[in-house]
Amino acid sequence: MSEAIQSTTESSPQETCQTETAGRASGVFGACIELTKPGITKLVTITALVGLLIGGLHYGTTGVTHWIVLIVGCLIGTSMASGGANALNMWYESDLDALMERTKTRPIPSTRLSDRFVLGFGLFMCTAGSGVLWLTMGLMPALIAVFTAISYVLMYTPLKTKTITNTLIGAVPGALPTMIGTAAVAPGTGFEPLLDPIGLMLFILMFVWQMPHFFAIAWMCRVDYEKGGFRMLPSVDESGNHTAAVMIGSSLLMIPVSLLPMKIIPELSGWVTGGTGIVLGLALVWLSIKFARSRTDKAARTVFFGSIIHLPVYMTVFVAEALIRTVL
């Protein structure tokens, strides 16, 4: 998931890739919070919760106590596992973070925390978070969290300096948390919940959404990424032709993907959700086209903000319609 979600409050395109100093707390506790990348962790946890709510409503999960255990376990377990994976990412990339303006003041490069401490913190958070998921939601959600952390830290992170396809690979751990929620309530034993159509639908939604979001960031931060040795598409696409094409294509793809709930769970989703997806998708396409015309950081930033608006608005409407249809 995006490493610049927490930059949404900055005031100019250039500042998106400047040092992450805004709102930083002091002391060891504040540095530990920073390790978890709160913006990313919050989004990941919300997507897992959406999967749980939609899946639970579809499969008729009952019992107030059961729901409370599932929701609390999802929130705590997912946030801890995600925060741990982000800390391990900072540990792995600490030498590269020191080279980039945006990341040079992170806990390890700024010597506020030692690399050994960060490694231990990350492993503890991943282990504890997965344990909470296992106890409250079941083995499969815990295994998904473990695989998400492994694929993020040991697959995606090393590839960032080796191939421009790292964005596609990184979108997998970015989309997997939705399945943490659905796997807890989907029928079947063993690995069958992984094939649950609701989980796969939400995975596809999150996977596609990350494309315009990531590439907008990659364009704005291309100079900084080059300093850190990261291989991003804009690094080899100076004209921006391929970057713009990917942003437009993935934004277009968001429209049919947003209509999938109407096909897969029609009892929970109708034209309120579908119409919202169409409007938001068309807006994202328009912003991507504006970027294609100008190739400026400012235009890329509007795509970035558009993606930030798209996902929470769509998911809020999606869940709200599902809840209303269930009650009525």
N, C-alpha and C positions, 0 to 999 in steps of 0.2 A: 504494500500500500504506500501511497505517496509519502515521501520524506519531507514534504514542504507544506503539508496541510496546516501546520501551526503558523505558517507565514501569511495567512489570509488577511491579517489585520495591518500589514505594512502598507506604506503609502505610495510607492512607486514601483514600476517594473524592475528597476535595478535593485531595489532593496529586498526583493524576494530572495536574492542570492547573497545578501550580506550576512554578517554574523548574527547568530541566533541569540541575541542578548535581551530582547524585549520580554519583560515579565519574568525574568529569571529570579528564583529564590536563592538565598544565600545558604551556605553551610552544606554539610554532608547530606542531610535529608533533601534539600532542594536539588542537589546534584543527582541524587538517586531518582527523584521524580523526573528530572530531565532525561535520565537514561532510558526511561520507558517511552519517550516520545509521546506525551499525553494526547496530542491531537490525533495521531495514528491509532493509538490504543483505544481512544474513545470511539472512533469510527468503526474499527474492527469489532468492538464489543457490541455496538448497536446493530451491525449487520448479523451477528450471531443471534442476537435477541429477536430480530425480525424473522429469521429462519425458525426459531423456536415458536414464536407466536403464530405465524402462518401455518406451520406444520401442525402445531397443537390444535388449532381451530379446525383444520381440515380433517384430522384423524380423530377428533372428538375427545381430546384429553380432558379428563374431568378431575374434580377434587381441588378445593381451594388450597389445602396444605400441599398437595402435589405440585400445583402451579407455583406456589411460593418457593418451594425447594428448587424447582427447575429454573425459575427466573433469577433467584439470588445466586444459585450455583453458576448459572450462565454468566451473569455479570461479574462475579468475583473471579471465577476460574478463567474465563476468556481474557479479562483485563490483565490478570497476573501473567498468564502464558504469553500474551502478546507483548506486554511490557518487558518480560524476560528476553524474548526473541529480539526486541529492539535494542536492549542492553548488550546482548551478544553481538549484534550487528555493529554497535559502536566500538566494542572491544576488538572485533576483527578488523575494522577499517580505521582504527585510531591513527595509524601513520599517514593514511591518505587524508583523513579529516584535517590533520595539521597543515595540509597544503592548500586547503580551500578557505576562502573568506567566510563562507556561510557556516562552516563547521569547525573552524580553528579554535573556537572557545568552548567546545564541548568538554565534558569532565576530564577525559584522559589527556587530550592535547594541551589543555590549560593546567594540567597537573593537579586539579582539584581532587581527583580520585586516581588510584593506581590501577594499572591494567589487571592485576591479580584480583583486586576488590571487585572490579566490574565483571570479570569472568565469573567469580563466585556468585555475585548478585544475580546475574543473568541466568545461571544454571539453577539457582534456588527458586527464582520466580517461575521459570518454565516448569520445574518439577512440582512445585507447590500448586501452581495453577492447573496443571494436568491432573494432579491428585484431587483437587476440588471438583473438577469436571467429572472424574471417575466416580467419586462418592455421591454426587448429587444428580448426575445426568446419565451415567453409564460408561462402559468401557469405550465404545466407539467414539463418542465426542472427545474423550481424553486422547485417544489415538490420533484423531484428526488434528488436535492441537499440537501433539508431539510432531507429527509429520509436517505441519505448517511451519513450526519453528525450525526443523531440520532443513526443509527445502529453502526457507528464507535465508538461513545463516550459511549453510554448507553448499547450496546449489546456486541460488541467485546472487548472493553477495560476491563470491569469487569470480563469477562470470561478468560482473560489471566492468572489470578492467580488461576483459578478453574479447567480447563480442557484442555487437549492437543488438543482437537478439535477446539480450538479457532482460529487456523490458517485457517481452512476451513470457519469458520464463518466470520473472518476478510477479507477473499478474496471477500466477497460479496460487502461491501462498497468500496473495492479497485477496483472492476470491474464496479460498477454502473455509474461512471462519463462518460463512453462512451455513455451511453443512454441519457445523458443531451443533447448532440449534435443531436442525431438521433430523439429524441422526438420533437425537434423544427421544423423539416421539414417533418416528417412522416405524412401520411394522417390519417384521422380519428378524432374522437372527444372523449372527456373524457379520459378514461384510455387506449384507443385503441393504441396510439403510443407506449405504453409499450410492446406491442406484435409485434412491427415491427421486421421483420426478420433480418434486418441489425443491429439493436440495440442488439438483442439477440445474433447474431453471434459475435459481438465485445465484448459483455459481457462474452461470453464463452471463447474467446481468452484471455482476460485479467484475467479471473478467473484461467484458467489452467496455464498461464504464471507465476502467483504468487507462485505456489507450489515449483518448484525447486529453485526459488529466495528466498522465505521465509525460506525454510528448510536449505539452504546453510548458511544463516545468523544465524539461530537457532543453527546450529552445531558449528559455529565459536564462538558464544557468549553464549554457553550453561552454562559456569561457571558464567558469569555475570548475565544471566537470573535467575539462581538459587539463587544468592545473592538477587535479587529483588523479589523473590517468584513467578516468572512466570512459568507456567506449559507448557513447550514446549516439543515436541516429543523427542528430544535428552536427556531431563532430565530423561526419563524413558527407554531410549534405549541406554544404555551405549556402546553396541557393535556397534551400528550404522546400524544394519541390516535393521530395518524398515525405518530409515531415508533414507538410500541409495535406498531402494526399491521404496519409494515414489518419490524420485528425478528422478530415471530412468523411472518409469511409467509415471509420469507427463511430462517428457521431450519427451517421445515417443508419448504421446497424443498430444503434440504441433504440430506434423506433420500433422495428419488429420485435426486438427482444423485450421491450416494455409491454408488448401486447401478449406475450406468452401466458401470463396468468389467466387471461380470459379463456384460453384454450385448455390449460392444464387444470385450473381450479375455478371453473365458471361459477360455482356456488359462492365463492368468496370475492370474485373480481369481475367487474363489468366495465362499462364505458366511462365511469368516473376515473378509474385507474388507467384504463387504456387511453382516454382522452388526455389525461395529464401527461402520460408518457409521450404521446404524439407532440403535444405543444412544447414540452421541455426538450424533446429530441430535435424538433425543427429549430428551436432557439439555439441549441448547441451546434447544429449544422451551419446556421447563419453566422455564428461567431467564428467557426472554423473557416468558412469561406472568406470572411473579412481578414482573417490571418493570412490566408492564401494570397490575397490581393496585396497586402502590405509587407508581410514577413517581418513585422516589428515586434519588439518585446512587449509593447503595450497591447498589441492585438493578441499575442499569445497569453498575456495575463487575463484578458477578458474571457478567453476559452477556459483558462484555469478557474476563474471565478464562476463561470457558467457551469462547469462540472461540479464545483463545490455546492452550488445551489441545486443542481439537477437531482443528485442522489437523495439527500434528506427530504426534499419536497416530494419526490416520487414515492419513496418508502413510507412517508407519513400518510400520504393519501391511500396507498396500497393497504397498509395496516388498518387505517381508519375505516375504509370501506369494508374490509373483511370483518372487523368487529361489529359494525352496524348490521351487516347482512346476517351475522351469527345471532345477534340479539333479536332482530326482527324476523 
